[in-house]
């Protein structure tokens, strides 16, 4: 339930809020992909989980590196 509540809130950035974000597998691990107004990936957050808790969050917003990621969006 908590993951769903977080996912439904806009992801805040220095330039404002992302219009859409969804759960994803980022290189095989849990994450969130934020999309810009044109529907392109704008930023990715990858989570490292240990013993059922998030212990690290990696954020990537470099367009060139985003194109190299293996992203699998998850259905609700």
C-alpha positions in Angstrom: 0.0 0.0 0.0 2.8 2.5 0.9 4.5 1.9 -2.4 1.3 2.6 -4.3 0.7 5.8 -2.4 4.3 7.0 -3.2 4.0 6.0 -6.8 0.8 8.0 -7.3 2.3 11.3 -6.0 4.2 13.4 -8.5 8.0 13.1 -8.3 9.4 16.5 -7.2 12.5 17.8 -8.9 14.4 21.1 -8.9 12.5 22.0 -12.1 9.1 21.1 -10.7 7.0 18.0 -10.7 7.0 15.1 -13.2 3.6 14.7 -14.8 3.8 10.9 -14.5 5.8 8.2 -12.7 5.4 4.5 -12.5 7.0 1.4 -10.9 9.6 -0.3 -12.9 12.4 -2.8 -12.9 15.6 -0.9 -13.4 18.3 -3.3 -14.5 16.4 -6.0 -12.7 15.9 -4.1 -9.4 12.9 -2.2 -7.9 12.6 1.4 -9.1 10.5 4.3 -10.4 10.6 5.9 -13.8 9.5 9.5 -14.1 8.2 10.7 -17.5 8.2 14.2 -19.0 5.2 15.8 -20.7 6.1 14.0 -24.0 6.0 10.6 -22.3 9.8 10.2 -22.4 11.8 8.9 -19.4 13.1 11.9 -17.6 14.5 10.4 -14.4 15.0 7.0 -12.9 15.2 6.1 -9.2 16.6 2.6 -8.4 16.3 1.1 -5.0 18.6 -1.2 -3.1 16.6 -3.3 -0.7 18.1 -5.4 2.1 16.1 -7.3 4.7 12.8 -5.7 3.4 14.0 -2.1 3.7 15.3 0.4 1.2 18.9 1.0 2.1 20.0 3.1 -0.9 18.4 5.1 -3.7 20.2 5.9 -6.9 18.8 8.7 -9.0 19.7 9.1 -12.7 18.6 12.0 -14.9 21.3 12.0 -17.7 19.4 11.5 -21.0 22.4 9.6 -22.6 22.6 7.2 -19.7 18.8 6.8 -19.5 18.8 5.5 -23.0 21.3 2.7 -22.0 19.2 1.4 -19.1 17.2 -1.8 -19.3 13.8 -0.6 -18.0 10.7 -2.8 -17.6 7.6 -0.9 -16.6 5.3 -2.8 -14.2 1.6 -3.0 -14.6 -0.7 -2.0 -11.8 
